[in-house]
Amino acid sequence: MTAEGRLALVLAVNLAMVLALVLVGLLAHSLGVLAAGADYLGDAAGTGLGLAALRISRTGHGRSRASSYAALANAGFLAVVTLAVAVEAARRLVAGTPSIHGVPVVITSAVAAVAMIACAFILGEVEGDFAMESVMLDTLADAAAAIGVALAGTVILITGGAYWLDSLVAMLISLVVGYHALGLIRRVAAHLREDPAATARSEVDRAEGRQRPDRT
């Protein structure tokens, strides 16, 4: 499957999961599920930007920089969303967390985690492509977030309380994802400051290195 085909499939999965997570998050009063939904929305946006970068690359010009700008936009959006989730999680931890319905939280989060793990396998090898790396980052972060929310939902379901766990998990998710998003922003910014001609030569060298047979 081509890179464009893989991204299109991952985009379809993410859009379906965004809808499911937002609906369940609202109905179950779960900020953790809504946080996961926000991460999935960022993943969908990043995947769409990655597709756009691939289409730009068909002209034969600007592939590296288009890919980098797509990754930069995606990581920036993700950082803003996770900041909003962290603020709301902090407010709930201070003011009190509303009751959470554990069953839909556990089921939806488990399905979401499986879906994202499948998407990571669909994406395959992404090293050397900032746009694809950003999509993979989102995908793995989403899988981890869903697993964390499912575990918190299980504890809430078993104890019939401990609703604060939902806000705590949402806070942790936002901090981890935000940290990696900022790291990607720094890497992409450094890449964009490089001389375009030097970058192009570096990409040609890497491509030739991949094509050169191993003589050892």
C-alpha positions as CSV (number, residue, x, y, z in Angstrom):
1,M,0.0,0.0,0.0
2,T,1.3,3.5,-0.9
3,A,2.0,6.1,1.8
4,E,-1.0,8.1,0.6
5,G,-3.2,5.0,0.9
6,R,-2.0,4.3,4.4
7,L,-2.6,7.8,5.5
8,A,-6.1,7.8,4.0
9,L,-7.0,4.6,5.9
10,V,-5.6,6.0,9.2
11,L,-7.6,9.2,8.6
12,A,-10.8,7.3,8.2
13,V,-10.2,5.3,11.4
14,N,-9.4,8.5,13.3
15,L,-12.5,10.4,12.2
16,A,-14.7,7.5,13.2
17,M,-13.0,7.3,16.6
18,V,-13.2,11.1,17.2
19,L,-17.0,11.0,16.7
20,A,-17.3,7.9,19.1
21,L,-15.1,9.4,21.8
22,V,-16.7,12.8,21.8
23,L,-20.2,11.3,22.1
24,V,-19.2,8.9,24.8
25,G,-17.2,11.5,26.7
26,L,-20.1,13.9,26.8
27,L,-22.6,11.2,27.7
28,A,-20.4,9.6,30.4
29,H,-19.1,12.9,31.8
30,S,-15.6,11.7,31.2
31,L,-12.9,14.3,30.6
32,G,-10.4,11.4,30.0
33,V,-12.4,10.2,27.1
34,L,-12.8,13.8,25.8
35,A,-9.0,14.2,26.1
36,A,-8.5,11.1,24.1
37,G,-11.0,12.4,21.5
38,A,-9.0,15.7,21.3
39,D,-5.8,13.7,20.7
40,Y,-7.6,11.7,18.0
41,L,-8.8,15.0,16.4
42,G,-5.2,16.2,16.4
43,D,-4.2,12.8,14.8
44,A,-6.9,13.3,12.1
45,A,-5.7,16.9,11.4
46,G,-2.1,15.7,11.2
47,T,-3.0,12.9,8.8
48,G,-4.9,15.3,6.6
49,L,-1.9,17.6,6.5
50,G,0.4,14.6,5.7
51,L,-1.9,13.8,2.8
52,A,-1.7,17.3,1.6
53,A,2.2,17.2,1.8
54,L,2.2,14.0,-0.2
55,R,0.1,15.6,-3.0
56,I,2.4,18.7,-3.0
57,S,5.4,16.3,-3.4
58,R,3.9,15.0,-6.7
59,T,5.1,18.1,-8.4
60,G,8.6,17.1,-7.5
61,H,9.3,20.3,-5.5
62,G,9.1,21.2,-1.9
63,R,8.5,17.7,-0.5
64,S,10.8,18.1,2.5
65,R,9.5,21.6,3.5
66,A,5.9,20.8,2.8
67,S,6.2,17.7,5.0
68,S,7.9,19.8,7.7
69,Y,5.3,22.5,7.7
70,A,2.6,19.8,7.9
71,A,4.3,18.3,11.0
72,L,4.7,21.8,12.5
73,A,1.1,22.7,12.1
74,N,0.0,19.3,13.5
75,A,2.3,19.5,16.5
76,G,1.2,23.1,17.3
77,F,-2.5,22.2,17.1
78,L,-1.9,19.2,19.4
79,A,0.0,21.4,21.9
80,V,-2.9,23.9,22.1
81,V,-5.5,21.2,22.5
82,T,-3.6,19.4,25.3
83,L,-3.1,22.7,27.1
84,A,-6.9,23.2,27.1
85,V,-7.4,19.7,28.4
86,A,-4.8,20.2,31.2
87,V,-6.5,23.4,32.3
88,E,-9.9,21.7,32.5
89,A,-8.4,18.7,34.3
90,A,-6.8,20.9,36.9
91,R,-10.1,22.8,37.4
92,R,-11.9,19.5,38.0
93,L,-9.3,18.2,40.4
94,V,-9.7,21.4,42.5
95,A,-13.4,21.9,42.2
96,G,-14.5,18.3,42.1
97,T,-15.0,15.7,39.4
98,P,-18.6,14.8,38.4
99,S,-19.8,11.2,38.5
100,I,-18.4,9.1,35.6
101,H,-20.2,6.2,33.9
102,G,-17.5,3.5,33.9
103,V,-18.9,0.9,31.4
104,P,-19.0,3.1,28.2
105,V,-15.7,4.6,29.2
106,V,-14.0,1.2,29.4
107,I,-15.6,-0.2,26.2
108,T,-15.0,2.8,24.0
109,S,-11.4,3.3,25.3
110,A,-10.5,-0.3,24.7
111,V,-11.8,-0.2,21.1
112,A,-10.0,3.1,20.5
113,A,-6.7,1.6,21.8
114,V,-7.0,-1.4,19.5
115,A,-7.9,0.8,16.6
116,M,-4.8,3.0,17.1
117,I,-2.4,0.0,17.5
118,A,-3.8,-1.2,14.2
119,C,-3.1,2.2,12.7
120,A,0.5,2.2,13.9
121,F,1.0,-1.1,12.0
122,I,-0.7,0.3,8.9
123,L,1.7,3.3,8.9
124,G,4.8,1.1,9.2
125,E,8.2,2.6,8.8
126,V,8.1,6.4,9.0
127,E,11.7,7.4,9.9
128,G,13.1,10.3,7.9
129,D,9.7,11.9,7.1
130,F,8.6,14.5,9.6
131,A,4.9,14.5,8.5
132,M,4.7,10.7,8.8
133,E,6.6,10.8,12.1
134,S,4.1,13.3,13.5
135,V,1.2,11.1,12.5
136,M,2.9,8.1,14.1
137,L,3.5,10.2,17.3
138,D,-0.2,11.1,17.4
139,T,-1.2,7.5,16.8
140,L,1.0,6.0,19.6
141,A,0.0,8.8,21.9
142,D,-3.7,8.1,21.2
143,A,-3.2,4.4,21.9
144,A,-1.5,5.1,25.2
145,A,-4.2,7.6,26.1
146,A,-7.0,5.2,25.4
147,I,-5.3,2.5,27.5
148,G,-4.9,4.9,30.4
149,V,-8.5,6.0,30.2
150,A,-9.7,2.4,30.0
151,L,-7.7,1.5,33.2
152,A,-9.1,4.5,35.0
153,G,-12.6,3.6,33.9
154,T,-12.1,0.0,35.2
155,V,-11.1,1.3,38.6
156,I,-14.1,3.7,38.7
157,L,-16.4,0.8,37.7
158,I,-15.0,-1.5,40.3
159,T,-15.0,1.0,43.2
160,G,-18.1,2.8,42.2
161,G,-16.2,6.1,42.9
162,A,-12.7,7.5,42.6
163,Y,-14.0,9.8,39.9
164,W,-10.9,12.0,40.3
165,L,-8.9,9.3,38.5
166,D,-10.6,10.4,35.2
167,S,-9.3,14.0,35.6
168,L,-5.8,12.8,36.7
169,V,-5.5,10.5,33.7
170,A,-6.6,13.4,31.4
171,M,-3.9,15.6,33.0
172,L,-1.2,13.0,32.5
173,I,-2.2,12.4,28.9
174,S,-2.1,16.1,28.2
175,L,1.3,16.5,29.8
176,V,2.9,13.5,28.0
177,V,1.5,14.4,24.6
178,G,2.3,18.1,25.0
179,Y,5.9,17.3,25.9
180,H,6.4,15.2,22.8
181,A,4.5,17.7,20.6
182,L,6.9,20.5,21.8
183,G,9.8,18.2,21.1
184,L,8.6,17.7,17.5
185,I,8.1,21.4,17.1
186,R,11.8,22.1,18.1
187,R,13.0,19.4,15.7
188,V,11.0,20.6,12.8
189,A,11.9,24.3,13.4
190,A,15.6,23.3,13.4
191,H,15.0,21.5,10.1
192,L,13.3,24.5,8.5
193,R,16.2,26.7,9.5
194,E,18.6,24.5,7.5
195,D,19.6,25.6,4.0
196,P,17.1,24.1,1.5
197,A,19.9,23.0,-1.0
198,A,21.8,21.3,1.8
199,T,18.7,19.6,2.9
200,A,17.9,18.3,-0.6
201,R,21.4,17.0,-0.9
202,S,21.1,15.2,2.4
203,E,17.8,13.6,1.3
204,V,19.4,12.4,-1.9
205,D,22.3,10.9,0.0
206,R,19.9,9.1,2.3
207,A,17.9,7.8,-0.6
208,E,21.1,6.5,-2.3
209,G,22.2,4.9,0.9
210,R,18.9,3.0,1.1
211,Q,19.3,1.9,-2.5
212,R,22.9,0.9,-2.2
213,P,23.3,-2.9,-1.6
214,D,25.1,-4.1,1.6
215,R,28.5,-5.6,0.5
216,T,29.3,-7.0,3.9
